[in-house]
Amino acid sequence: MDARQRQLLDAAITVLGTRGPRHLTHRAVDEAAGLPTGSTSNRYRTREALLTGVLTRILEAETTGWNHLATHLDPIDPDTFTTTLGTLVHQLATTGRTLTLARLAIFAEAAHQPALRHHITHGRQQLATWATPLLAALGARHPATALALLLALIDGLLNYQLANPDPTFDPTAALAAVLPAILDAGPA
């Protein structure tokens, strides 16, 4: 991805995360990026192409966050895991709020666009390649099930915090309380 693409997609993330999906237009992205009218449509001819580009950029940013998480888990134990993951979830709900809101908007669009669902599935598979062994190392009986449950918990925590901001938000306690059940869960 070149610098201009990154600039356009970051501007599109800003539009999605601050104004919502109805405001995501080529012109709005051009304005947010500070570029001449037509810049976005030259790179992304359709709204679907723009949404796919945005999703790719979001997955790139979130993969960086998850990889950062993984580097702070040595040695791995449930306490370190919940504290580190709690920090990541807190960041996604605060300083990463715009990115997270954009991701949620894209996920809602994916309900109606199979191409976006395909990209989301691919992103989840990439996450699973390192997260499943990580959960196995934590003692998960069924690591794939544990990952699905953990991601559902994280999404729930984020959705609630984004819709009802609490300045004292600390997801670590919820993660610590639920992690033993997630690790002990049977197959889905």
C-alpha positions as a Markdown table, in Angstrom:
| # | Residue | x | y | z |
|---|---|---|---|---|
| 1 | Met | 0.0 | 0.0 | 0.0 |
| 2 | Asp | 1.5 | 3.3 | -1.0 |
| 3 | Ala | 1.4 | 6.5 | 1.0 |
| 4 | Arg | -1.5 | 8.0 | -1.0 |
| 5 | Gln | -3.6 | 4.9 | -0.5 |
| 6 | Arg | -2.8 | 5.0 | 3.2 |
| 7 | Gln | -3.7 | 8.7 | 3.4 |
| 8 | Leu | -7.1 | 8.1 | 1.6 |
| 9 | Leu | -7.9 | 5.0 | 3.7 |
| 10 | Asp | -7.0 | 6.7 | 7.0 |
| 11 | Ala | -9.2 | 9.6 | 6.0 |
| 12 | Ala | -12.0 | 7.2 | 5.2 |
| 13 | Ile | -11.6 | 5.6 | 8.6 |
| 14 | Thr | -11.9 | 9.0 | 10.1 |
| 15 | Val | -15.1 | 9.7 | 8.2 |
| 16 | Leu | -16.6 | 6.3 | 9.2 |
| 17 | Gly | -15.5 | 6.5 | 12.8 |
| 18 | Thr | -16.6 | 10.1 | 13.4 |
| 19 | Arg | -19.6 | 10.6 | 11.2 |
| 20 | Gly | -20.9 | 7.1 | 10.4 |
| 21 | Pro | -21.3 | 5.0 | 7.3 |
| 22 | Arg | -24.0 | 7.2 | 5.7 |
| 23 | His | -21.4 | 10.0 | 5.4 |
| 24 | Leu | -18.8 | 7.8 | 3.7 |
| 25 | Thr | -18.6 | 9.3 | 0.2 |
| 26 | His | -15.7 | 9.8 | -2.1 |
| 27 | Arg | -16.1 | 13.5 | -1.7 |
| 28 | Ala | -16.1 | 13.3 | 2.1 |
| 29 | Val | -12.9 | 11.2 | 2.0 |
| 30 | Asp | -11.3 | 13.7 | -0.4 |
| 31 | Glu | -12.1 | 16.6 | 2.1 |
| 32 | Ala | -10.9 | 14.6 | 5.1 |
| 33 | Ala | -7.7 | 13.8 | 3.4 |
| 34 | Gly | -7.2 | 17.4 | 2.2 |
| 35 | Leu | -7.0 | 16.2 | -1.4 |
| 36 | Pro | -8.6 | 17.5 | -4.6 |
| 37 | Thr | -12.1 | 16.3 | -5.5 |
| 38 | Gly | -11.8 | 13.0 | -7.4 |
| 39 | Ser | -8.7 | 11.7 | -5.6 |
| 40 | Thr | -10.6 | 9.0 | -3.9 |
| 41 | Ser | -12.7 | 7.9 | -6.8 |
| 42 | Asn | -9.5 | 7.7 | -8.9 |
| 43 | Arg | -8.2 | 5.0 | -6.6 |
| 44 | Tyr | -11.5 | 3.4 | -5.5 |
| 45 | Arg | -14.1 | 3.6 | -8.2 |
| 46 | Thr | -17.0 | 2.2 | -6.2 |
| 47 | Arg | -18.2 | 2.5 | -2.6 |
| 48 | Glu | -17.7 | -1.3 | -2.3 |
| 49 | Ala | -14.0 | -0.9 | -3.5 |
| 50 | Leu | -13.6 | 1.9 | -0.9 |
| 51 | Leu | -15.1 | -0.2 | 1.9 |
| 52 | Thr | -12.8 | -3.1 | 0.9 |
| 53 | Gly | -9.8 | -0.8 | 1.0 |
| 54 | Val | -10.9 | 0.6 | 4.4 |
| 55 | Leu | -11.3 | -2.9 | 5.8 |
| 56 | Thr | -7.9 | -3.9 | 4.6 |
| 57 | Arg | -6.4 | -0.9 | 6.3 |
| 58 | Ile | -8.3 | -1.6 | 9.5 |
| 59 | Leu | -7.2 | -5.2 | 9.6 |
| 60 | Glu | -3.6 | -4.0 | 9.0 |
| 61 | Ala | -3.8 | -1.6 | 12.0 |
| 62 | Glu | -5.5 | -4.1 | 14.2 |
| 63 | Thr | -3.0 | -6.8 | 13.3 |
| 64 | Thr | -0.3 | -4.5 | 14.4 |
| 65 | Gly | -2.1 | -4.1 | 17.8 |
| 66 | Trp | -2.5 | -7.9 | 18.2 |
| 67 | Asn | 1.1 | -8.5 | 17.3 |
| 68 | His | 2.2 | -5.9 | 19.9 |
| 69 | Leu | 0.1 | -7.8 | 22.4 |
| 70 | Ala | 1.8 | -11.0 | 21.5 |
| 71 | Thr | 5.3 | -9.5 | 22.1 |
| 72 | His | 4.3 | -8.6 | 25.7 |
| 73 | Leu | 3.3 | -12.1 | 26.6 |
| 74 | Asp | 6.6 | -13.7 | 27.6 |
| 75 | Pro | 6.2 | -15.7 | 29.8 |
| 76 | Ile | 2.6 | -16.4 | 29.1 |
| 77 | Asp | 0.3 | -16.8 | 32.1 |
| 78 | Pro | -3.4 | -15.9 | 32.6 |
| 79 | Asp | -2.6 | -12.8 | 34.7 |
| 80 | Thr | -0.2 | -11.3 | 32.2 |
| 81 | Phe | -2.5 | -12.2 | 29.3 |
| 82 | Thr | -5.6 | -10.5 | 30.9 |
| 83 | Thr | -3.6 | -7.4 | 31.9 |
| 84 | Thr | -2.0 | -7.0 | 28.5 |
| 85 | Leu | -5.3 | -7.8 | 26.6 |
| 86 | Gly | -7.1 | -5.4 | 29.0 |
| 87 | Thr | -4.7 | -2.6 | 28.0 |
| 88 | Leu | -5.3 | -3.3 | 24.3 |
| 89 | Val | -9.1 | -3.3 | 24.7 |
| 90 | His | -8.9 | -0.1 | 26.7 |
| 91 | Gln | -6.8 | 1.5 | 23.9 |
| 92 | Leu | -9.3 | 0.3 | 21.2 |
| 93 | Ala | -12.1 | 2.0 | 23.2 |
| 94 | Thr | -10.3 | 5.3 | 23.9 |
| 95 | Thr | -7.4 | 6.5 | 21.7 |
| 96 | Gly | -8.4 | 3.9 | 19.1 |
| 97 | Arg | -12.1 | 4.8 | 19.3 |
| 98 | Thr | -12.4 | 6.1 | 15.7 |
| 99 | Leu | -10.7 | 3.0 | 14.3 |
| 100 | Thr | -12.9 | 0.7 | 16.3 |
| 101 | Leu | -16.1 | 2.6 | 15.3 |
| 102 | Ala | -15.0 | 2.4 | 11.7 |
| 103 | Arg | -14.5 | -1.4 | 12.1 |
| 104 | Leu | -17.9 | -1.8 | 13.6 |
| 105 | Ala | -19.4 | 0.2 | 10.7 |
| 106 | Ile | -17.6 | -2.0 | 8.2 |
| 107 | Phe | -18.8 | -5.2 | 10.0 |
| 108 | Ala | -22.4 | -3.8 | 9.7 |
| 109 | Glu | -21.9 | -3.2 | 6.0 |
| 110 | Ala | -20.6 | -6.8 | 5.7 |
| 111 | Ala | -24.0 | -8.1 | 6.6 |
| 112 | His | -25.1 | -7.0 | 3.1 |
| 113 | Gln | -21.9 | -7.4 | 1.2 |
| 114 | Pro | -20.4 | -10.9 | 0.8 |
| 115 | Ala | -17.0 | -9.6 | -0.5 |
| 116 | Leu | -16.5 | -7.7 | 2.8 |
| 117 | Arg | -17.5 | -10.9 | 4.8 |
| 118 | His | -14.8 | -12.8 | 2.9 |
| 119 | His | -12.2 | -10.2 | 3.9 |
| 120 | Ile | -13.3 | -10.4 | 7.6 |
| 121 | Thr | -13.1 | -14.1 | 7.5 |
| 122 | His | -9.6 | -14.0 | 6.1 |
| 123 | Gly | -8.6 | -11.5 | 8.8 |
| 124 | Arg | -10.0 | -13.7 | 11.5 |
| 125 | Gln | -8.1 | -16.7 | 10.1 |
| 126 | Gln | -4.9 | -14.7 | 10.2 |
| 127 | Leu | -5.6 | -13.8 | 13.8 |
| 128 | Ala | -6.3 | -17.5 | 14.6 |
| 129 | Thr | -2.9 | -18.6 | 13.2 |
| 130 | Trp | -1.1 | -17.1 | 16.2 |
| 131 | Ala | -3.9 | -16.6 | 18.7 |
| 132 | Thr | -5.1 | -20.3 | 18.8 |
| 133 | Pro | -1.6 | -21.6 | 19.9 |
| 134 | Leu | -1.4 | -18.7 | 22.4 |
| 135 | Leu | -4.7 | -19.8 | 24.0 |
| 136 | Ala | -3.5 | -23.4 | 23.9 |
| 137 | Ala | -0.4 | -22.3 | 25.8 |
| 138 | Leu | -2.7 | -20.7 | 28.4 |
| 139 | Gly | -4.4 | -24.1 | 28.8 |
| 140 | Ala | -7.5 | -23.8 | 26.6 |
| 141 | Arg | -9.2 | -27.2 | 26.2 |
| 142 | His | -10.4 | -26.2 | 22.8 |
| 143 | Pro | -8.4 | -23.2 | 21.6 |
| 144 | Ala | -10.5 | -22.5 | 18.5 |
| 145 | Thr | -13.6 | -22.3 | 20.7 |
| 146 | Ala | -11.8 | -20.2 | 23.3 |
| 147 | Leu | -10.7 | -17.7 | 20.6 |
| 148 | Ala | -14.3 | -17.4 | 19.3 |
| 149 | Leu | -15.6 | -16.8 | 22.8 |
| 150 | Leu | -12.8 | -14.3 | 23.6 |
| 151 | Leu | -13.4 | -12.3 | 20.5 |
| 152 | Ala | -17.1 | -12.2 | 21.3 |
| 153 | Leu | -16.3 | -10.9 | 24.8 |
| 154 | Ile | -14.0 | -8.3 | 23.5 |
| 155 | Asp | -16.5 | -7.1 | 20.9 |
| 156 | Gly | -19.2 | -6.9 | 23.6 |
| 157 | Leu | -17.0 | -4.9 | 25.9 |
| 158 | Leu | -16.1 | -2.5 | 23.1 |
| 159 | Asn | -19.6 | -2.2 | 21.8 |
| 160 | Tyr | -20.9 | -1.3 | 25.3 |
| 161 | Gln | -18.1 | 1.1 | 26.0 |
| 162 | Leu | -18.4 | 2.9 | 22.7 |
| 163 | Ala | -22.2 | 3.2 | 23.0 |
| 164 | Asn | -22.1 | 4.2 | 26.8 |
| 165 | Pro | -18.7 | 5.7 | 27.5 |
| 166 | Asp | -17.5 | 5.3 | 31.0 |
| 167 | Pro | -14.4 | 7.3 | 32.0 |
| 168 | Thr | -13.4 | 4.6 | 34.5 |
| 169 | Phe | -13.6 | 1.8 | 31.8 |
| 170 | Asp | -11.2 | -1.0 | 32.7 |
| 171 | Pro | -11.9 | -4.3 | 30.8 |
| 172 | Thr | -9.2 | -6.2 | 32.7 |
| 173 | Ala | -11.5 | -7.3 | 35.5 |
| 174 | Ala | -14.1 | -8.6 | 33.1 |
| 175 | Leu | -11.5 | -10.4 | 31.1 |
| 176 | Ala | -10.0 | -11.9 | 34.3 |
| 177 | Ala | -13.4 | -13.0 | 35.5 |
| 178 | Val | -14.4 | -14.8 | 32.3 |
| 179 | Leu | -11.1 | -16.1 | 31.0 |
| 180 | Pro | -11.2 | -19.3 | 33.2 |
| 181 | Ala | -14.5 | -20.3 | 31.7 |
| 182 | Ile | -13.3 | -19.4 | 28.2 |
| 183 | Leu | -10.3 | -21.6 | 28.6 |
| 184 | Asp | -12.4 | -24.5 | 29.9 |
| 185 | Ala | -15.1 | -24.3 | 27.3 |
| 186 | Gly | -15.9 | -27.3 | 25.2 |
| 187 | Pro | -16.1 | -27.5 | 21.4 |
| 188 | Ala | -18.4 | -25.1 | 19.7 |
